[in-house]
């Protein structure tokens, strides 16, 4: 039986999962594919370190370059992480004509133009299913299963740490800092959680999904990124009363031939499919012009789900090698069907706005006057009677208006006399299709303000 030599760069949590899967299911993979995936070398920092999976010590080396240059290594698996050493080794592997499988989302999001370009120039496979949503096969679905579709939008819960934290905050009424500490103790959050809770992990994944959906590498600098550090119980409870839950949502929308990408906490209707995705689970909702809506759900992180995606890529790459058909599925099929990136400032959206106001006549009137002058109309308003000596909190849900209108209005409102704290704002995601400055709801075009 033909053997495909595997060189592994990194033997951490995910690397251990990959090795465990290859050893555990070697016979099953061989029966299903007709070839064997054989570990040839594993690059590690410390060859003496104890690991949860035992391998022949002769496979281990601290010289990563020796792995990619080994003549017995047919496919390189990059699981180092980061964008420095991983970038150099990935480019060298591709330059040598060796296919690369990676789980490194930051690498492809921040250096994707260079990496994708090198794979194309060398006519070599680059597979990266494990970069987005762990074991959920969303990359393959977009690159192959939905290839006949123009993708109208992609909405995703792409970070399990944030979803776990927000789920517990909603269910147990706990503040974010308490849940975060418990998540770190349980292994659901890193000791330095900024990449997750500040939204950057989800943004990296959103860039990758957008790039393969629209045929150009989406620059990270054009993505609106906000995390969950400012989410408090006041807004979680108010959202529930209004029929919403707060989720950290990655939103990718095709708007007037351009693509807008944002990652931010948003209000999701409780009857929406994504609202029921809780804990460490991920989900991706894709709207295609032919297929309509499809939903992909599962574990978005962890050694085993991620290893499942890595080994799936290994099998696909190996099949291409055996058949002599590298780049049967290009890493990024570049084309010019879409005009590039689009600012989120022109998007129509509804908003949840919370104002903390001095409890005296005329202050609320000033706020609503500013909203009206900026073409923002009010759908509902709720003001709870303050206790003596306290400030009034007013929650307004708006009709759809353009993003830049909110920016202008809130900047002015926060300077008004009687406005005590900065305005709290959350986008309301109704999963509408945005077309030519109008909102398409259930197939009916609804004009925006001023139409």
Secondary structure, 3 states (H helix, E strand, C coil): CEEEEEEEECCCHHHHHHHHHHHHCHHHHHHHHCEEEEEEEEECCCCCCCCCCCCCHHHEECCHHHHHHCCCCCEEEECCCCCCHHHHHHHHHHHCCCEEEECCHHHHHHHHHHHHHHHHHHCCCEECHHHCCCCCCHHHHHHHHCCCCCEEEEEEECCHHHHHHHHHHHHHCCCHHHHHHHHHHHCCCCCCCHHHHCCHHHHHHHHHHHHHHHCCCCCHHHCEECCCCCCCHHHHHHHHHHCEEEEEEEEEEEECCEEEEEEEEEEEECCCHHHHCCCCEEEEEEEECCCEEEEEEEECCCHHHHHHHHHHHHHHHHHHHHHCCCCCCCCCCCCCCCCCECCHHHCEEEEEEEEEECCCCCHHHHHHHHHHHCCCCEEEEEEECCCCCCCEEEEEEECCEEHHHHHHHHHHHCCCCCECCCCEEEEEECCCEEECCEEEECCEEECCCCC
